[in-house]
Amino acid sequence: MRIISVNVGTVVEAEWAGTLRRTAIDKQAVGGRVKVVTNGLAGDERADQKHHGSPDQAVYAYASEDYAWWEGELGRRLRAGLFGENLTTSGLDVTNALVGERWRVGSAVLEVSGPRIPCVVFRNWMDEPGWLKRFTKAARPGAYLRVVELGELGEGDAVEVLERPERGVSVGDWFRARHQDRDALRRILAVPGHDARWDELAEQVLDSRH
């Protein structure tokens, strides 16, 4: 399990980028060692601080294996960083990572905090027909991570899973349940100590007969 690309982006003006008309979704690969600071990777900017400025969204990881799947679906090559991720991984099952598990990457420690939820900027950036529906149906969302320990990382670094909850909510189940997948929601409800928001969602999605 390793990092095959480290990607950062700068804010640019773009008419298609939602109401802000600014975005940093275009992440480009960088060489050498990159510092991991409290809010993510040094040099990585965010245009929409309201929706993407949370410490729980400090770093975004996407698997090269999922890119390969999408290349088959879309019929074109997809470069690292195209989906806006900071870390492109290899050999790591990002979708089945558990929320709360911790990774050591280089000298930094990162904690899985949840899935990426696609937005209008991502849709417009990809310029693929029905992109949001297709991305949602595929349920290969990639994972957001928070920074637990500062450090530095770079291309080629190993990813070591330091801790993993004995029972927890996977990134994929979180994503599917948020989009009202009943089976995923039931799996989350079976996890001891699950967040109360899932009970609230269950009241809307599941009726008493199920």
FIDRENVEX-676225 format. One line per field, with one value per residue: x, y, z of N, C-alpha, C in turn; residue in one letter. Coordinates in pm, whole numbers, plus 50000, padded with zeros to 5 digits. Example, Ala and Ser with C-alpha at 12.3 -4.5 7.8 and 13.67 -1.06 7.14 Angstrom:
% FIDRENVEX-676225
n.x = (51319/51285)
n.y = (49431/49775)
n.z = (50780/50708)
ca.x = (51230/51367)
ca.y = (49550/49894)
ca.z = (50780/50714)
c.x = (51320/51290)
c.y = (49670/50003)
c.z = (50780/50787)
residu = (A/S)
***
This chain:
% FIDRENVEX-676225
n.x = (50086/50069/50157/50105/50094/50117/49914/49834/49642/49569/49369/49157/48989/48672/48406/48225/48227/48021/47838/48038/48225/48489/48757/48956/48982/49136/49385/49733/50014/50290/50641/50899/50921/50631/50486/50269/50019/49805/49556/49572/49758/50059/50053/49823/49521/49187/48885/48620/48562/48357/48223/48430/48625/48652/48820/48784/48799/49055/49245/49220/49175/49217/49174/49395/49309/49035/49030/49119/48898/48708/48822/48769/48492/48450/48604/48843/49168/49254/49411/49618/49494/49287/49028/49034/49174/49415/49592/49684/49632/49772/49698/49544/49237/49028/48753/48646/48767/48754/48570/48748/48973/49332/49602/49949/50142/50431/50582/50358/50035/49717/49358/49077/48781/48541/48334/48378/48143/47984/47971/47830/48041/48231/48085/48062/48329/48417/48258/48097/47823/47542/47696/47696/47496/47605/47849/47754/47605/47810/47949/48215/48369/48606/48807/48785/49021/49133/49390/49603/49860/50119/50354/50550/50519/50543/50552/50551/50570/50498/50176/50066/49842/49761/49573/49252/48908/48739/48477/48305/48199/48209/48367/48238/47982/47886/47865/47678/47457/47394/47282/47048/47052/46920/47025/47292/47243/47125/47342/47505/47346/47372/47617/47773/47733/47699/47667/47410/47281/47237/47027/46827/46814/46736/46473/46349/46401/46367/46085/45860/45804/46030)
n.y = (49882/50208/50555/50692/50931/51271/51547/51887/52193/52521/52812/52918/53139/53055/53027/52819/52715/52678/52890/53047/53084/53023/52790/52514/52263/52138/51945/51909/51697/51690/51693/51564/51619/51689/51907/51821/51992/52143/52190/52035/51967/52142/52422/52352/52476/52602/52695/52710/52759/52726/52483/52308/52347/52227/52065/51792/51745/51770/51635/51459/51136/50912/50606/50443/50212/50249/50461/50321/50158/50353/50452/50246/50269/50529/50544/50681/50812/50879/51107/51120/51311/51428/51395/51566/51484/51471/51270/51002/50666/50330/49987/50004/49965/50194/50250/50062/50131/50204/50448/50643/50485/50486/50612/50589/50794/50862/51072/51161/51131/51030/51036/50853/51014/51022/50989/51138/51368/51421/51728/52020/52157/51957/51803/51979/52019/51761/51720/51517/51329/51308/51294/51320/51139/50902/50883/50862/50621/50438/50432/50472/50661/50770/50891/51125/51271/51355/51545/51402/51381/51604/51627/51506/51403/51203/51113/50765/50688/50452/50336/50285/50111/50205/50189/50041/50044/49791/49726/49910/50191/50179/50371/50339/50238/50455/50646/50522/50489/50752/50821/50692/50410/50119/49873/49938/50130/49974/49815/50007/50083/49860/49882/49918/50208/50389/50700/50928/51054/50870/50719/50905/50939/50683/50675/50816/50674/50396/50197/50076/49813/49704)
n.z = (50000/49902/49827/49515/49392/49485/49524/49466/49461/49324/49373/49115/48885/48754/48540/48540/48792/49004/49237/49347/49149/49153/49199/49322/49230/49040/49084/49085/49030/49253/49315/49539/49900/50088/50315/50582/50720/50971/50842/50614/50315/50261/50051/49917/49809/49889/49747/49829/50134/50313/50260/50219/50405/50648/50927/50910/50645/50556/50397/50092/49964/49690/49516/49290/49171/49157/48979/48752/48707/48643/48410/48231/48224/48124/47901/47860/47946/48282/48475/48771/49041/48903/49001/49207/49425/49694/49761/49571/49575/49590/49601/49826/49980/49961/49965/50140/50374/50723/50898/51119/51127/51127/50937/50876/50689/50533/50761/50881/51044/50957/50974/50879/50788/50649/50347/50019/49900/49602/49414/49246/49127/49085/48905/48683/48626/48545/48320/48207/48082/48295/48530/48820/48902/48802/48939/49198/49184/49130/49368/49458/49626/49729/50008/50275/50500/50828/50990/51218/51324/51255/50982/50710/50369/50066/49715/49659/49922/50179/50293/50605/50799/51106/51315/51348/51380/51566/51504/51272/51067/50723/50462/50217/50293/50442/50238/50063/50235/50295/50059/50075/50067/50174/50272/50334/50528/50728/50800/50916/51134/51288/51406/51712/51912/51704/51525/51618/51410/51211/51307/51288/51012/50945/51035/50838/50606/50647/50710/50963/50901/50802)
ca.x = (50000/50157/50111/50169/50098/50075/49857/49783/49580/49556/49239/49150/48856/48610/48264/48145/48252/47917/47808/48160/48302/48630/48776/49092/48963/49239/49505/49847/50115/50411/50750/50966/50847/50528/50450/50130/49989/49678/49441/49595/49892/50112/50042/49694/49424/49044/48805/48496/48596/48236/48188/48549/48727/48648/48935/48751/48822/49188/49314/49130/49248/49143/49250/49426/49225/48905/49054/49124/48759/48643/48875/48691/48356/48447/48677/48953/49267/49230/49536/49614/49457/49174/48908/49056/49234/49551/49673/49640/49688/49779/49697/49468/49093/48980/48608/48616/48832/48657/48579/48821/49102/49442/49710/50075/50193/50551/50591/50229/49927/49588/49246/48963/48670/48417/48344/48357/48009/48005/47902/47811/48171/48287/48008/48099/48470/48431/48192/48049/47677/47489/47810/47665/47424/47697/47944/47680/47573/47933/47986/48361/48377/48729/48792/48842/49099/49177/49531/49621/49998/50185/50473/50568/50500/50579/50525/50624/50561/50407/50063/50055/49721/49804/49460/49128/48804/48700/48354/48287/48127/48300/48347/48137/47849/47846/47825/47554/47348/47356/47197/46928/47064/46867/47115/47404/47195/47107/47475/47551/47267/47418/47746/47753/47779/47692/47621/47265/47223/47193/46894/46736/46796/46662/46332/46298/46423/46317/45959/45855/45792/46159)
ca.y = (50000/50324/50675/50699/51071/51374/51648/52009/52284/52662/52869/52991/53185/52967/53058/52698/52665/52709/53030/53121/53108/52997/52651/52459/52119/52086/51914/51868/51621/51762/51606/51595/51602/51790/51916/51802/52091/52117/52190/51958/51970/52275/52461/52314/52580/52573/52813/52707/52728/52689/52343/52223/52399/52156/51978/51656/51737/51827/51563/51369/51026/50834/50488/50425/50102/50307/50533/50223/50120/50465/50461/50152/50322/50655/50529/50777/50807/50973/51131/51141/51446/51478/51398/51663/51422/51507/51149/50892/50549/50202/49873/50038/49963/50317/50244/49980/50183/50237/50581/50634/50416/50581/50575/50663/50819/50938/51094/51214/51036/51078/50955/50851/51086/51005/50989/51260/51383/51499/51857/52075/52193/51831/51768/52066/51994/51636/51739/51387/51323/51244/51257/51304/51013/50791/50877/50812/50480/50359/50423/50470/50805/50819/50919/51241/51240/51464/51535/51368/51421/51676/51560/51528/51283/51220/51002/50643/50654/50345/50368/50185/50125/50196/50150/50019/50005/49651/49733/50050/50228/50196/50487/50304/50231/50593/50710/50461/50517/50892/50825/50615/50266/50059/49771/50007/50194/49871/49776/50113/50078/49745/49914/49977/50346/50468/50837/50940/51104/50756/50685/51005/50906/50557/50705/50867/50579/50263/50199/49978/49677/49658)
ca.z = (50000/49893/49758/49384/49350/49582/49435/49528/49365/49359/49337/48988/48847/48654/48531/48562/48927/49100/49266/49381/49027/49183/49238/49325/49209/48950/49160/49002/49103/49294/49355/49664/50023/50109/50457/50623/50823/51040/50752/50493/50258/50234/49911/49862/49841/49878/49713/49907/50272/50387/50239/50210/50495/50776/50958/50867/50501/50536/50291/50018/49902/49591/49478/49148/49124/49121/48855/48644/48680/48574/48274/48153/48209/48049/47776/47846/48052/48391/48546/48916/49079/48825/49085/49313/49544/49733/49763/49486/49642/49520/49692/49946/49955/50023/49985/50257/50495/50827/50959/51245/51115/51113/50845/50877/50554/50562/50906/50926/51075/50907/51019/50786/50849/50575/50201/49941/49844/49479/49408/49112/49070/49037/48786/48572/48598/48471/48191/48160/48095/48415/48614/48962/48919/48774/49050/49313/49162/49137/49510/49473/49652/49791/50152/50340/50619/50913/51030/51359/51355/51147/50931/50568/50289/49926/49623/49690/50064/50218/50379/50711/50881/51245/51399/51274/51474/51560/51425/51237/50946/50611/50376/50117/50355/50474/50113/50014/50329/50279/49940/50109/50045/50296/50325/50395/50650/50830/50849/51006/51257/51366/51468/51844/51930/51581/51540/51625/51283/51132/51355/51232/50870/50938/51053/50712/50497/50680/50783/51072/50849/50756)
c.x = (50090/50088/50182/50169/50048/50035/49805/49727/49577/49422/49250/49007/48800/48460/48176/48149/48148/47897/47932/48239/48453/48643/48925/49085/49071/49369/49613/49952/50237/50516/50807/50876/50751/50490/50301/50106/49848/49561/49467/49739/49935/50103/49910/49589/49280/48970/48684/48526/48475/48209/48310/48660/48733/48776/48911/48772/48960/49261/49212/49213/49158/49233/49274/49344/49086/48917/49053/48984/48688/48696/48801/48550/48351/48521/48785/49047/49236/49359/49514/49582/49334/49047/48923/49119/49377/49646/49610/49710/49694/49781/49617/49319/49028/48831/48571/48696/48724/48679/48644/48951/49210/49552/49834/50123/50314/50564/50462/50134/49795/49479/49130/48843/48538/48440/48333/48213/48022/47918/47895/47944/48239/48217/48054/48244/48488/48367/48155/47898/47633/47593/47774/47592/47517/47797/47877/47650/47695/47979/48134/48404/48513/48702/48856/48915/49127/49323/49539/49760/50059/50309/50495/50553/50538/50542/50612/50619/50462/50292/50050/49928/49760/49695/49337/49022/48765/48571/48330/48212/48228/48267/48236/47997/47798/47791/47691/47435/47302/47266/47085/46933/47027/46962/47235/47364/47176/47242/47530/47476/47310/47551/47722/47809/47776/47633/47469/47202/47175/47055/46789/46709/46713/46512/46269/46299/46360/46183/45957/45848/45926/46261)
c.y = (50124/50441/50682/50841/51159/51496/51769/52100/52427/52713/52947/53036/53092/52991/52939/52649/52712/52856/53112/53163/53098/52852/52616/52308/52058/52065/51860/51799/51709/51661/51645/51570/51719/51790/51893/51896/52064/52104/52119/51961/52113/52304/52425/52416/52530/52702/52824/52663/52682/52540/52250/52269/52330/52076/51833/51637/51792/51766/51470/51264/50952/50723/50479/50311/50151/50392/50437/50177/50229/50481/50366/50203/50443/50647/50632/50766/50913/50988/51145/51287/51499/51487/51495/51606/51471/51388/51045/50767/50428/50091/49895/50044/50080/50309/50165/50018/50221/50378/50566/50558/50518/50525/50656/50671/50910/50951/51149/51101/51102/50983/50967/50915/51071/51008/51127/51258/51472/51624/51906/52113/52068/51788/51849/52044/51869/51642/51605/51381/51248/51211/51234/51172/50893/50773/50820/50664/50391/50338/50396/50613/50858/50861/51052/51196/51367/51440/51511/51409/51488/51598/51599/51394/51310/51098/50882/50601/50540/50402/50253/50211/50099/50142/50135/49975/49858/49636/49880/50067/50249/50323/50460/50299/50370/50660/50656/50493/50661/50910/50723/50469/50195/49955/49834/50072/50092/49825/49880/50107/49962/49770/49978/50119/50430/50606/50844/50988/50989/50707/50780/50976/50779/50580/50753/50758/50442/50275/50081/49834/49619/49664)
c.z = (50000/49822/49624/49328/49464/49500/49514/49419/49416/49308/49206/48966/48738/48654/48564/48707/49028/49122/49298/49257/49052/49228/49243/49302/49122/49026/49067/49089/49133/49339/49490/49785/50042/50256/50476/50740/50876/50945/50621/50446/50230/50084/49846/49906/49826/49846/49804/50050/50353/50378/50236/50304/50630/50800/50918/50717/50466/50417/50225/49947/49803/49539/49329/49089/49084/48995/48736/48606/48601/48432/48180/48125/48115/47916/47754/47965/48156/48471/48696/48945/49007/48908/49203/49437/49567/49727/49671/49538/49549/49623/49818/49911/50027/50054/50110/50380/50595/50879/51096/51235/51082/51024/50878/50733/50569/50713/50964/50960/51036/50951/50920/50854/50773/50425/50141/49887/49720/49475/49264/49047/49011/48908/48665/48529/48512/48333/48126/48178/48220/48519/48760/48988/48899/48888/49174/49300/49176/49279/49528/49505/49694/49934/50191/50466/50697/50952/51180/51406/51233/51102/50787/50496/50145/49844/49658/49835/50086/50300/50478/50790/51026/51336/51309/51374/51456/51481/51395/51108/50834/50533/50275/50174/50391/50348/50065/50105/50316/50156/49950/50064/50175/50356/50394/50526/50761/50886/50946/51139/51346/51435/51603/51851/51805/51609/51534/51495/51195/51177/51297/51084/50855/50953/50923/50603/50523/50751/50878/51023/50806/50868)
residu = (M/R/I/I/S/V/N/V/G/T/V/V/E/A/E/W/A/G/T/L/R/R/T/A/I/D/K/Q/A/V/G/G/R/V/K/V/V/T/N/G/L/A/G/D/E/R/A/D/Q/K/H/H/G/S/P/D/Q/A/V/Y/A/Y/A/S/E/D/Y/A/W/W/E/G/E/L/G/R/R/L/R/A/G/L/F/G/E/N/L/T/T/S/G/L/D/V/T/N/A/L/V/G/E/R/W/R/V/G/S/A/V/L/E/V/S/G/P/R/I/P/C/V/V/F/R/N/W/M/D/E/P/G/W/L/K/R/F/T/K/A/A/R/P/G/A/Y/L/R/V/V/E/L/G/E/L/G/E/G/D/A/V/E/V/L/E/R/P/E/R/G/V/S/V/G/D/W/F/R/A/R/H/Q/D/R/D/A/L/R/R/I/L/A/V/P/G/H/D/A/R/W/D/E/L/A/E/Q/V/L/D/S/R/H)
***
